[in-house]
Amino acid sequence: MNISARAFRWTAQISLLVTLTGLSAYLTVHNYLGDAERVFREGAVTEVDGHGPVEIGKIRWQLDSLQPYTRLIDKEKKEIEFDHPAGSVIILVKVSVTPLDGLKMDDGFTCEAKLRDDRGNVWEDTSVFGLDLATYCGDDDRPIERNQTGQIAQVYVVPASAVPHLIGIQVEDADSDVLRRILLTW
């Protein structure tokens, strides 16, 4: 076998290796990168926006505070009783929300935010009664009017080990054509 035949064979083998490597990489990531709905379902954040304000799902959100507590008290300085495991930490998040034109508000409106840490863990809020602020947007005692900003408090119970890793709340809109999940950081 002469040198030119050997060089041609090496060139063909290297070209085939590069082509197959590129094709396998494309086939591996194409389904993941090309499927926005799957990426959204797996919990990916699509936008990060400091404290806000940010508009999503016809509601304007602004993160006002995020504070850890070992217990919550009411106006009379009595402890608010609710289920939380021993050793857990209570996170009180205060958020300003503004329902905008076009939002259905028959009996109040629904707004939901989830607490998120830097490791991708997410916690849903816990029902608590007796706080000075409304704990959900449809509160009859403290209604929020369209195009008027109101403040709500959301309570989360997390393990103590998660507290240093908390980064903010996420709000999302999966009902529109564009899937959005926005992280409001603290």
Residue, then its C-alpha position, 0 to 999 in steps of 0.5 A: m500500500n503506498i502513501s497516497a492510498r494510506a493518507f486517503r484511507w486515514t482521511a476517509q476514516i477521520s471524516l467518517l468519525v467526525t460526521l458520526t460524532g456530530l450526528s450523535a451529538y445532534l440527535t442527543v440534544h435535539n429532542y431536549l433543546g427543540d421541545a420547549e414544552r418538555v423543557f418547561r415541564e421539567g422546571a426550567v426558568t425562562e426569565v430572571d428578573g430581579h425583584g420585579p415588577v414583571e407582568i405574567g398572566k395579566i398580573r404584575w408581580q413585585l417581590d417585596s421581601l423574603q424572610p426566614y422565621t422559626r414561628l409566626i405571630d398574629k396581631e395580638k402577639k400570639e403564635i399562629e398554629f399550623d403544621h410544620p415539621a420540627g426543625s423546619v424554617i418558615i419563609l414569609v414572602k411579601v409580594s405586591v400584585t396588580p391584576l391588569d385589564g383582561l384578567k378574569m376576576d369574578d370572585g377575586f383572582t388566583c395567583e400562585a408563586k413557588l419558592r425556589d432555591d439555587r439547586g432547583n428545589v421548589w416549594e409550594d405555599t402553605s395555608v396560614f390564617g391570622l396574618d396581617l396580610a392576605t395570604y391569597c389573591g382572592d381574600d374576601d376580607r382584603p380584596i384587590e381591585r383591578n389595576q390597583t396594587g395589593q400586597i399578599a403574604q405567602v408562607y413556605v415551610v422548608p428544611a433548615s439546610a435549604v435556607p442559605h440556598l433560597i434565591g426567590i420565587q417563581v411565577e409562571d403562565a402555562d395557559s398562553d401560547v408562550l410558556r413562561r416561568i419567571l424567577l424573581t430573586w431576592 
